[in-house]
Amino acid sequence: MTTQIGPGPGGPPRPPLPPALSEPPAPRVNYLNVAYGVKSWLLTTDHKRIALLYLASVTLMFFLGGAFAVLIRLELVTPAGDLVQSETYNKLFTMHGIIMVFFFLIPSIPAVLGNFLIPIMIGARDLAFPRLNLASWYIYMFGAAFTIYALVSGGVDTGWTFYAPYSTTYSNTHVIAAGLGIFINGFSS
């Protein structure tokens, strides 16, 4: 003898489900499932996308530092140095050093190649803390913004090493803003 649970083939039909239960809920659009657009890039947790964000930022810094290098070389074309004044040359030299060392050389290999290749090489789907990885890029950009603020508001003429007492006593430029940008950039690594 077999027992049958529920209405049999000839029994009464089942009542229709309410509309809320019959259709799956529409997915909420948030930073985890946005596939395209600027928002998906700025809120991504994918290590490859974060590496590409770093690559774009580091490339921009490379071109900015390279522009300073070109201006330095153009100043040195003639012995008299007719292109810029001595103070402007010191600012160009300092900003070239700051940009190329602290915002190109140091973050380029670990941030770009490390974020992109290491998870692939070890067979992981992603890094252990992807949101912290993205926060690191934001901190890098925040430090770069401080340094570019120092550049736009008058520049720094102390040399990229910031040796005291010249950087503390004799400089009337925005050493604090540039130093703060470099200090903030140190937290991104």
C-alpha positions as CSV (number, residue, x, y, z in Angstrom):
1,M,0.0,0.0,0.0
2,T,1.4,3.4,-1.0
3,T,0.5,6.6,0.7
4,Q,0.3,9.8,-1.2
5,I,1.0,13.1,0.4
6,G,-1.0,16.1,-1.0
7,P,-3.7,16.1,-3.6
8,G,-3.6,13.2,-6.1
9,P,-3.7,13.5,-9.8
10,G,-7.5,13.8,-9.7
11,G,-7.6,16.0,-6.6
12,P,-8.2,19.7,-6.3
13,P,-5.6,22.0,-7.9
14,R,-3.0,23.7,-5.8
15,P,-3.7,27.4,-5.2
16,P,-1.3,29.7,-7.1
17,L,1.6,31.1,-5.1
18,P,1.5,34.8,-4.2
19,P,3.5,37.0,-6.7
20,A,6.2,37.8,-4.2
21,L,7.1,34.1,-3.9
22,S,6.6,33.0,-7.5
23,E,9.3,35.3,-9.0
24,P,12.8,35.5,-7.7
25,P,13.6,38.9,-6.1
26,A,15.4,41.4,-8.3
27,P,19.0,41.5,-7.3
28,R,20.0,44.7,-5.5
29,V,22.7,46.6,-7.3
30,N,25.6,47.2,-5.1
31,Y,29.4,47.2,-5.4
32,L,29.6,43.4,-5.5
33,N,27.5,42.9,-8.6
34,V,27.9,46.1,-10.7
35,A,29.5,44.8,-13.8
36,Y,30.3,47.9,-15.8
37,G,31.0,51.6,-15.4
38,V,33.1,53.8,-13.3
39,K,31.4,52.7,-10.1
40,S,32.3,49.1,-10.6
41,W,36.0,50.1,-11.1
42,L,36.1,52.4,-8.1
43,L,34.4,49.9,-5.8
44,T,35.9,46.6,-7.1
45,T,37.4,43.9,-5.0
46,D,38.9,42.0,-7.9
47,H,42.7,42.0,-7.6
48,K,43.2,42.3,-11.3
49,R,41.1,45.4,-11.5
50,I,42.9,47.0,-8.5
51,A,46.2,46.2,-10.2
52,L,45.0,48.0,-13.3
53,L,43.9,51.0,-11.2
54,Y,47.4,51.1,-9.7
55,L,48.9,50.7,-13.2
56,A,46.9,53.7,-14.5
57,S,47.9,55.8,-11.4
58,V,51.5,54.9,-11.6
59,T,51.6,55.6,-15.3
60,L,50.1,59.0,-14.7
61,M,52.8,59.7,-12.1
62,F,55.5,58.5,-14.5
63,F,54.4,60.9,-17.1
64,L,54.2,63.8,-14.6
65,G,57.7,63.0,-13.3
66,G,58.9,62.5,-16.8
67,A,57.6,66.0,-17.7
68,F,59.7,67.4,-14.9
69,A,62.7,65.5,-16.2
70,V,62.2,67.0,-19.6
71,L,62.0,70.5,-18.2
72,I,65.2,69.9,-16.2
73,R,67.0,68.6,-19.3
74,L,65.8,71.6,-21.4
75,E,67.2,73.9,-18.7
76,L,70.5,72.2,-18.9
77,V,70.8,72.5,-22.8
78,T,72.6,75.8,-22.6
79,P,75.2,76.8,-20.1
80,A,73.4,79.9,-19.1
81,G,70.1,78.1,-18.2
82,D,67.7,80.5,-19.9
83,L,64.5,78.5,-19.6
84,V,63.6,78.9,-15.8
85,Q,65.0,80.7,-12.8
86,S,67.2,79.0,-10.2
87,E,64.4,78.6,-7.7
88,T,62.1,77.1,-10.3
89,Y,64.8,74.7,-11.3
90,N,65.1,73.5,-7.7
91,K,61.4,73.0,-7.5
92,L,61.4,71.0,-10.7
93,F,64.3,68.9,-9.5
94,T,62.6,68.2,-6.2
95,M,59.2,67.4,-7.6
96,H,60.8,65.1,-10.2
97,G,62.5,63.2,-7.4
98,I,59.4,63.0,-5.2
99,I,57.1,61.8,-8.0
100,M,59.5,59.3,-9.5
101,V,60.8,57.8,-6.2
102,F,57.7,57.8,-3.9
103,F,54.9,57.6,-6.5
104,F,56.4,55.6,-9.3
105,L,59.4,53.4,-8.3
106,I,58.3,52.3,-4.9
107,P,54.6,51.4,-5.7
108,S,55.1,50.2,-9.3
109,I,56.4,46.6,-8.7
110,P,54.6,45.5,-5.5
111,A,51.3,47.3,-6.3
112,V,50.9,46.5,-9.9
113,L,52.7,43.2,-10.4
114,G,52.1,42.0,-6.9
115,N,48.3,42.6,-7.0
116,F,48.0,41.2,-10.5
117,L,50.3,38.2,-10.6
118,I,50.7,36.8,-7.0
119,P,47.1,35.5,-6.6
120,I,47.3,33.9,-10.1
121,M,50.7,32.4,-9.3
122,I,49.6,30.8,-6.0
123,G,46.3,29.6,-7.4
124,A,44.1,31.8,-5.2
125,R,40.9,33.3,-6.5
126,D,41.7,36.7,-4.9
127,L,43.8,38.2,-2.2
128,A,43.0,37.6,1.4
129,F,41.6,41.0,2.1
130,P,40.3,42.6,-1.1
131,R,38.7,45.6,0.5
132,L,41.9,46.4,2.3
133,N,43.7,46.1,-1.0
134,L,41.3,48.7,-2.6
135,A,41.6,50.9,0.5
136,S,45.4,50.9,-0.1
137,W,44.9,52.3,-3.6
138,Y,42.6,55.0,-2.2
139,I,45.3,55.9,0.4
140,Y,47.9,56.0,-2.4
141,M,45.7,58.5,-4.4
142,F,45.1,60.6,-1.3
143,G,48.8,60.9,-0.7
144,A,49.3,61.8,-4.4
145,A,46.7,64.4,-4.1
146,F,48.5,66.1,-1.2
147,T,51.8,66.0,-3.1
148,I,50.2,67.4,-6.3
149,Y,48.6,70.1,-4.1
150,A,52.1,71.1,-2.9
151,L,53.1,71.2,-6.6
152,V,50.2,73.4,-7.7
153,S,50.4,75.7,-4.7
154,G,54.0,76.7,-5.3
155,G,56.2,73.6,-5.3
156,V,58.9,72.4,-3.0
157,D,62.6,73.4,-3.4
158,T,64.4,71.3,-0.8
159,G,65.4,68.3,-2.8
160,W,63.6,65.0,-2.7
161,T,65.5,63.8,0.4
162,F,64.1,66.7,2.6
163,Y,67.3,67.1,4.5
164,A,67.2,69.4,7.5
165,P,67.9,72.3,8.1
166,Y,67.3,73.3,4.6
167,S,63.8,71.8,4.4
168,T,62.8,73.2,7.8
169,T,64.5,76.6,8.2
170,Y,65.4,78.0,4.8
171,S,62.5,76.8,2.6
172,N,59.4,79.0,2.2
173,T,57.6,76.4,0.1
174,H,55.0,73.8,0.8
175,V,57.3,71.2,2.4
176,I,54.6,70.1,5.0
177,A,52.1,69.3,2.3
178,A,54.6,67.3,0.2
179,G,55.9,65.5,3.3
180,L,52.4,64.7,4.4
181,G,51.6,63.3,1.0
182,I,54.7,61.0,1.1
183,F,53.8,60.0,4.7
184,I,50.3,59.1,3.7
185,N,51.6,57.3,0.7
186,G,53.7,55.1,3.1
187,F,50.5,53.8,4.6
188,S,49.3,52.4,1.3
189,S,52.0,49.8,1.1
